[in-house]
Amino acid sequence: MAALILAGGRGRRMGREKATTPLGDRTLLEHTAERARAVFAEVLVSGPLSLQRFGYPVVPDPAAGVGPLAGILAGLRAAAAPWVFVLPCDSPFVPEAFLRGMAAAIGDTDAVVPRVGEFWEPLHALYARACAEPVASLIAAGERQIIRLYDRVRVKVVGPELLSRWDPEGLAFFNINTAADLECAQARLRPGRI
């Protein structure tokens, strides 16, 4: 299994590139990648080649302006592993127990995706290499929503019961979109908070 950190977004609401935004003494990308590296031997970054300076292999999107689907496709094609755990670069506190629990949930399926109520979490999910061609066909058809993939592949849904066991503090889906979110994250870095 590999981890793929999506770091190609422009960070419009943040007013800057998220991947290189400082959080404490490291960037958001470094925090998230370190969490992933604790569980997965292979960690890839989907984004601009300038991010190679952080020491992880960078896979550029095959199509510009397509959004996360293009990054997922790039990661599925580049990874040596048959499964890819997709994470956004702005999830610096994703728990190791969540990553391990999700990884253990794979079976006879093509994707393992968290869902809380009506809301999918497609950027904190596992995708098998078998998803590559369906993703490519969605992109070719002009589709940008990841959840459209779920009509084309076998999906295992992970619900609140397991999520609360693996992530009792609810940090897996905490991501940083605004300056206020960044300030909240900075507060969590204070001694004794994580």
N, C-alpha and C positions, 0 to 999 in steps of 0.2 A: 504494500500500500504506500502511496505517496501523498504528500500534502501539496496543494497548490494555493498559493497566496495571491489573491486578486489585488493588483496594485496599479491598475491602469486608469482608475477614475480621476476626474479633474478636481474633485472636491469643491464644487461650486458653493455649497453652503458654508464650507469652512473658509473659503476665500484663498485656498492654497492646496497644493498637492498633498493628499493625506499620507501617502507612504513615507514621506520624508519629514512629516510634522513631528517635532520633538515631544516626547512624553518622559519626563524625568531625564535621565542621562542617555536615553536611546530614542530611536524613532518608533513610530507606530508599527512600521514594517518589521523592525528588529524585535519588538516585543512579541508580535504575533508569530513570526517565524521561529523564535526561540521556543514558544509554547508547542508549536507543531514539531519541531526537531526533537523535543523530549519524547515524542511518541513514534514519529515516522523517520526512517533512515533517509528517505528521499524527500527533499523539500525544493519545490520549484516556485518561481515568482512569475506571474503573468503581468507584464507591464513594459514600460520603455526600457531599452537597453542600458540607459544611464543607471538603473538600479543594480546593475552587476557589481557595483562597488561595495555592496553589502555582503558579497561572498556567496550568493545563491545563484544557481543557473536561472537565467531569465528567458522566458519564451514570449516573443512578441505576438500580439493578436494577429490572426490571419486576415482580418478585415477591420478597418478603422471605423469608429463610430457605431459599432454594433452593440457595445456594452458587455456585460458579464458573459453572455453566451459565447462570444468570440474567445474570451479568456479561457473558459471551460474547454472549448474545443482545442485550443492550443495546448492546454495542459494534458488533456486526454491523449493527444497525438504524441506529445513529447515524453511523457512519463515512461520509465522502464517498468513500473508496476502496473498491474491490470486494473487497479482501483485508485481513484484520486479523491482525497478529502479536500473539498473546496472551502476556503476561508477568506473573508475579506481582510485586507490589511489593517483595518481599523477596529479589530476585535482583540485588544491587547490582553484581556483577562480571561480568554476562553480556557475553561478548566481542563486539565489533563484527563480527569475522570470522564468528562464529556467526550473527549476525543477517543479515548479507549472504549467507552461504552458504545459509541456509534460504530466504531470499527468492528467490534465484536458482534454487531447486529446484522452484518451482511449474511446473505444466504442465497437462495435461488431467486435472485432479483437483479435488477440493473441499477437501481438507485436506492439509497437509504436517506430519507428526508424527514427532518423534524417538522411537526405541525402542532400548533397550539390553537385550538378552536378552529376558526376559519383561515388562519394564517399559516402559510408555508414559510419555511426558512431555507430557501434554496441555496443560499450562500454559506450555509453551515451544514453541508450535506456531502454524501459520498456518491460518486458516479463511477460506474464500470466503463471500461473501454468500449463496450457494446453501445454506449450512448453517443459515441462520436459521430456516427453517420446520421442518426436522428437529429442531433444538434446541428450538423452541417446542413441538413435539409431545411430545418427551421430558419437558419440564417439566410439560405438561398431564397426562401419564400418571403423574406422581409420581416420575419417574426423576431421580436426582441424579448418577449417574456419567457423566462426560464420555465415557469409552471406549465407552459404549453408542451414541454417535453414529456410531462407525466402522463399524457394521453397516448404516448408512443412507445413507452418502455414499462417494464415491470417495476413498480415502486413499493418499497416497504416503508410504511409510515411509522415514525417514532413519536409517541404522544407524551402528554404532560407527566404521566406516572413515572416513566423511565427518565425523562428529562429532569424531573425534580430529584430523583435519586442521584443522577450524575452531576447535577448542577444546582445544589440546594440554594445557593445565593442568587441564582438567575443571572450569572455573568456571561454565559456563552453568547448570548445575543446582544450584549451591551456593545454598541459600536459608537464611534465618534463622528458625528456629522456637523456639529456646530462648535463654536467657541465655548459655549456653556457645557457641552458634553466633555470637551477637553479639560475644562476646569474641574469637573466632577472626577474625571480619571486621574488628574493630578492629585486630588485629595485622597484617592484610594492608594496612591503610592506612598503616602506617609507611613512611617514606621508602625508596624503592628496591624496595618489594614489588610494586607494580602499575604 
